[in-house]
């Protein structure tokens, strides 16, 4: 969880990130605004996500749901961020690297592909995924 919080906000409870699709990532856990309607059912609003404790609990809930749905794998963990294959694989590397930096796991840091890849890279990656290959 600490690796995800570090990736999402650098551990800043007041972090807000605007995404290209118009959504906003809120608080220490980078909870995306697309989740606000569902969170409202539990009495949680955008302002409450600025509280690092509330946001961390929401993040743990969100991570658990994604792991339950997508498996206890790196891809399941990275589904916290995205189900899109390229961005999921990229997030897997970010989490792995952060866990190595924290000393939670041993290994070498891996190269992380660009956040905004060239279209031909996305097309090549989609082809690799469809053939069952890894990044």
N, C-alpha and C positions, 0 to 999 in steps of 0.2 A: 504494500500500500504506500509506503514511504517513497518508493521509486516512482510510482504514478504521480503522487502529489508533487514531487520534485520536477518531474517532466512537465506537468500541467501548468505549474505556476511559479516554480522556483521557491515553493513554500510560502508564497505571499497570499494571505487571506483576502486581500482586496483586489487581487488580479482580475482583470476583465479582458477577454480577447475577442476581437471582432473577426468573424470568419467570412470567407469569400461568398458563402451562400446566404449571408445576412444574419445568421444565428450568432449568438454570443456565448462564450465560455465564461462561467462565473466562479469566482472564489478560488480558494486553495486547490480544489479538486477539478477545476475546469469543467464544472457541470454545464452542459450545453442547454441553451434556452429551449430547445425542442422538448426537453424533459419537464419543463415547468408545468404544463397542464396535468401531467400525471402526479407530479410532486404536490400540486395544489390539493389533490385528494387526501393527502396526509397532513395538510396544513402548513406546507413548506412553500415559501415564496422566494422570489429573487433576492430580496433584501436579507433574508435569513441565511442565504448561501455565502454571505460575507463573514459569517461566524465560522471560524475554522473548525470548531467541534461539530457543528451541524453539517457543514460541507463534507467533513471526513466521514461522518456516519452515512450521509447520502452516497458518497463515493464507494464505501464498502458495500452498501446495498446494491448499487449499480454494478459493481464488479462481480458480486456474488450472482446476480441475475444473469449476467453475461457468461460467466463460467458455467453455470447450470445449463444454459441454453446452448453454448458453443463448445463445451468440453474443458477439462482440466489440462489444457495445453497452452503453449505460448500464444496460439491463435485465439484461444478462449480469453486469456488475459488481455490481449490486444484488442479484443472486441469492445473493451471499455471505451476505446477511442473510435474505432471504425470497423465496419464489416466489409468495406471495400477492400479487395485483396491486396492491392498495392499499399494502401495506407495502413492496413492491418499488419502487413509484413514489416513495414517501416517502423511502426510502433513497437512491434516485438523486439526489434533491434535496439530501440531507444530504452525500453525497459531492461533488456538484458545488459546493455552498457551501463545503465545507472546502477543496477544491482552489482555489477563488477566493481564500479567505482566505490560503492558503499561497503564492499567487502562481504556482501551477502552470499555471493557465489564466486568461484574462481574461474578465470578465463581471460582471454584476450579481448580487448575492445574490438568491435566490428565496425566496419564502415557503414554509415547510414546514408541511404540514397536521399536525393533532394526532396524537400517538401512539395515543391511544384515541378514535377518532372516534365521533360519534353514529351509531347504526344507519342512519339515513336517509342520512348521507353515504356510508357503505359501500355501501348499495344503489344510490345515484346513481352512485358511482364504478364499481361492477360493470357498470352499464348502459352507461357511457361506454366501458369497455374492450371490452365485447361489440360495440359499434358501431365499434370501431377508433379512437376518439378518445384524445387524450392529456390528461393531468392539467393 
